[in-house]
Amino acid sequence: MTGRIGRQISLLFLFVLAGVARAFFLGGHKATPAAIGGGGFLPSSGPVQAWTTTSLSSSAVYTSSSLYAAVGSVMEKPVKMPETDSGENKKVFERLFVQLSKETSEIPQASLDEALALAARGRSWSRAMKLLRLPTARPTRDQYHMAIVACKRAQHKWRQALELIDEAVARGLQPNATSFQEVMSICAVAQRPKEAVSVLDRMGKAGVNAGLSSYNIAVSALAHQGQWKKALKIITYMEKQAVWPDTKTYTSAMEACAKAGEWQRALLLLEEMVAQKGVPPSTPTYNAAMRACVVGGQDDRALAFLDEMLRKGVGVDEDSFGIAIKACEGAKRKDKALELWQEEMPRQSLPPSLPPLEALLRVLVKTEREVESWPAACAIIDALPPSSPSSSSPSLTQADGAMALVRAARSLQLPAEGPGEEGVVGKYVVGKLLAAGRVGEAVRLCSEEDRLGFAVMREGGREGGSEESVACLGVLLQWREAVRMRQGAGPCAKPDLVRTRLEMEMKESGVLGKEDEEMNAVKALCEDGELDAAIERIRSKGGKPRPSVVNLAMEYAVVIFKDVAAAKKILEIPGAGSRPFYNRALRVAAAAKRWGTVASLQKKMTMNGIVSDAETFLQLIVGSTEAESLTRVQRYHHQMEKEGFATEPAHAVALMAFYNDKRKYSLSLAVFQEQVARNSEAGGEQREEMTRLALEACAIGGLWEEVQEIAAAARLSVEEDAAARTALLEAMARAGGMVGEVEKRVRGLESGKSLDVAAGNALLRAYQVEGRVEEATSTLQAMESGLFSVPPSAASYEIVMAALAATGVAEREAEAASLFARQQPPSSEGFRLALTCLCRGGRYKEALGLLPALGETCNVDPSDNLLKAAMKAALGMGTKESLPALRKLAASSPSSSAL
């Protein structure tokens, strides 16, 4: 059977391989064990360092085979889950952890099993590691395995997983192959191929046989990074160890070649796999070969590949068609792409899916001048169902197609609103999202894409529009801009950061006494909008331009006028095209949310042979934090780590502050741990600031023990230092199950006259987490009446409103909405909670009636979340009824005429 399959496949791909030179040698496919180790496959480092502690007993080895069956559900691969499960699970675990930590005798294995199972299910890797290291714990290898699973579920904590497997080996517990493979999988998903491959070396030193599955994980990890040479070395090494590659091994190696554009090597691997080794290929194998052809610019070859697969009846899937349609983009065969989507996919009984749809939309809108291509793309989306017919088997909907169109436009650096000034396509996309109830995505899209947002705003001011829901959102956007304009003037005026920065640069230039006249002349031209004249003046001076003058022109071009062409002209000035100027331009562009400009500048850097350095990524990160873009900050931070650049202390502070603001405490603590591991040479102020931010992150995550550890390391008393005390109380409150301890500490502070608002809010938070609504409301009333030592703050009302809203009881939700009238000063979160509670009770008109009050305050920003709640109220009320009311609201806004 295998020989017959091999002969059929050889015939199938004979014409594909005909153009490949047979003399093309598969370089790098042979390696000796020593060469592999020196080349990064098997590290030649010394033995694993033993983890030692005074409480270790090398002879204490236990078994717990029932542990796997008890917590089998935790072995599933997580998909964007929160760091903890339900609040009840967290409370149970905290109680159990506190109980076990107080044990003076050896902890029973059943209790340790239960606690580790809860930690793994709740993705609490830090608690799992602490459990194993309790002085009275004698963990088994199975329990170490569960701690590794907790690391896997907690966003793939690869450093901790490696630490645990090394620790288990040092204890003499002899972890099995499954545990090592879990660690390799964690490293692979975290995109750490070097660490994943290093686990093979650990297995060898521990005397564990690395089977086929282990090698496959290593090859797959390398494939994600396109490290095809190392992948081929592993295959050679496997064969020398009498471990024969299978279909998955070859497919991963071909994916590595595809990632690197090595299409010839990928096809030769396919031939070797089928003709020489007799390994049966699978559909993913063929897809890898097609993808390699597309990446290597062999689009016609990839399309011929698919045609032959269809003719021979070889299995195809959605990915096959996605790759083939992508090949149509390079081959400029729009008709072929439509044929594959509209005719061939239904013929193969394949439902519409995202990969081929996104590829098709890219083909249709690739040329912006082809205005007719956009309606064709919209017609493809209209053919999809408005909603998924079944929640158990969700299908592609029109809203999914609309977002795919946006991603296609962005990938091609085209405007998301489509061609022309009217933004018809953009309004079409927003309408599809609103019709599907995906209000948050619609609001976020309008905020991220300025021109699309303006198009929707114009729709709000147009009578007789076809999309009333889009018009409602447009009016709300108008109202938000009016509120922000009002807050930007008069008593609510805030400093313009861009103008302030420009003035500071001018002032520094004056102090230095360097070319003040030149700086003033360039500034005057920029203020008048004469960017071309300003650039020409800088160019005409000759020689290397002064950095401050170039940076001044760059900020006007990118931030104030958003003129990408002018920014590129500035970088073309002789002497202004060096890396520091590009770094400055990238930061300015990122801070102004000009992501298209960022991509364009990065591409120009590459074309000019300028390699990004650590400062390049750091400037991108700082600019993205100024733009409050979490996605971009994470992307550039990851790219910086991938390139091997270390995070400097000053930028670590910026990252931690940003992650804390976005409630991403695990990311903040990861930055802090990296600085500690590197023994960062941070100055006194920077070290204190990082410690403060780490305490804040622990408080957000409810990690009260970590607060004590960090405070002790920094020599801060949690009783005397206000920041440490507040962090400990807040962490205890958020952890759950510790109301009594929080109450005791707050009473002690009150009796000692050291109670502050933060401590009072921590007590409210403890009641909220435990669901003790009566205590929360009575404590708030005591704070209002003066019976409590401190008055309530805006955060106090937010906590109690959230507790009331979480009950789901109509009377409680109404009480939460009424609390908003007493909140002083009002906050954005208070507005959002009040709107949400009123909408849940069907009181949409009252919800929209709260909006005028927001326009009368200075300290509340109409954020995306608040606008989302307002839009949901408008949809709940009905667009026909809410649209006139919203227009009246926008018209009465003090700054509406300025719009």
Number of C-alpha atoms within 10 A of each C-alpha: 5 11 13 10 15 21 13 15 20 16 10 17 17 12 14 15 17 9 10 14 10 9 6 10 11 14 10 13 16 15 18 12 15 12 13 19 16 13 15 13 25 21 19 14 10 6 10 14 10 13 14 11 10 6 12 15 12 11 9 12 14 14 13 14 12 11 18 17 8 12 17 11 12 21 16 11 10 14 8 9 12 13 16 18 16 10 16 13 15 21 18 14 24 20 15 16 20 10 11 21 15 11 14 9 10 12 18 14 17 12 14 22 22 16 22 30 26 26 32 29 27 24 27 23 28 17 24 26 21 15 23 19 15 17 18 19 21 22 25 24 23 22 26 23 26 26 30 30 31 32 29 29 29 25 20 24 22 25 14 19 28 23 14 21 26 21 18 22 20 17 22 18 22 18 21 16 16 12 20 25 23 21 29 28 23 27 28 26 18 18 19 19 24 17 22 31 26 21 24 24 21 21 21 12 13 19 12 16 13 20 16 15 16 23 24 24 23 29 31 28 29 28 26 19 17 22 20 28 19 24 30 26 22 28 23 21 21 17 11 13 11 9 15 16 20 17 16 20 24 26 28 26 32 35 33 29 31 28 21 17 20 19 26 22 22 28 24 20 21 27 19 14 20 22 18 11 13 17 21 17 19 14 15 20 22 22 26 28 25 30 30 29 26 26 21 17 16 17 25 16 18 26 23 16 22 20 13 16 19 14 10 12 10 14 13 19 15 18 18 22 26 24 25 29 32 29 28 26 21 16 17 15 16 15 11 17 27 18 12 19 21 13 11 15 18 12 10 14 9 14 12 18 17 17 17 23 27 23 23 29 29 25 26 28 24 20 13 18 10 11 14 12 17 21 15 14 21 19 11 18 24 16 11 17 13 16 16 15 12 8 8 7 7 10 17 19 22 23 25 21 27 24 20 22 30 23 17 23 21 15 12 16 16 18 20 25 28 24 19 12 11 17 21 18 24 25 26 17 28 29 24 25 23 21 18 16 14 16 23 18 16 24 25 16 20 25 16 14 17 16 19 26 26 20 20 30 24 17 25 27 16 12 9 10 12 10 17 20 24 27 27 28 33 28 28 28 25 28 29 23 20 23 25 19 18 22 21 15 12 9 9 15 13 11 10 10 9 16 13 11 13 19 13 12 17 19 13 14 17 14 10 10 10 12 13 16 11 15 21 14 16 22 21 14 17 23 13 9 15 13 25 16 13 23 24 14 15 24 19 11 10 11 11 12 16 15 13 15 23 24 19 19 24 30 24 23 26 25 18 15 14 18 16 20 11 19 24 20 17 26 21 14 19 14 15 20 17 14 16 14 17 24 23 21 29 29 23 29 29 30 24 20 24 22 19 18 24 20 15 15 21 19 13 15 19 11 10 11 9 15 11 16 15 16 17 21 25 25 22 27 28 22 24 28 20 18 18 18 18 15 10 19 25 16 14 19 20 14 13 22 13 12 13 11 15 16 22 15 20 16 16 22 24 18 25 27 22 24 24 22 15 13 15 16 26 20 17 27 21 14 22 24 13 14 20 12 9 11 9 14 12 15 11 9 10 16 20 14 19 25 22 20 26 29 29 29 29 27 26 23 22 22 24 21 15 20 26 20 13 17 23 13 10 13 10 18 14 18 13 10 12 16 19 24 22 23 30 29 30 29 29 28 31 29 25 25 22 20 23 12 15 25 20 12 18 20 16 13 17 17 11 9 10 14 18 16 17 21 26 29 28 26 28 30 30 29 28 26 23 19 16 16 22 14 16 25 22 13 22 24 15 16 19 15 13 12 12 16 18 19 17 23 19 18 21 23 26 26 24 27 29 21 26 28 24 17 13 13 14 16 13 18 26 19 18 27 24 15 16 24 14 12 18 12 15 22 22 18 23 26 26 23 23 28 29 25 29 23 23 17 14 15 17 23 17 14 24 23 13 16 21 15 10 18 22 15 16 19 13 19 17 25 15 19 17 22 23 24 23 27 25 24 25 26 23 16 19 14 21 13 12 22 24 13 18 25 20 12 20 25 16 14 20 15 20 18 10 9 9
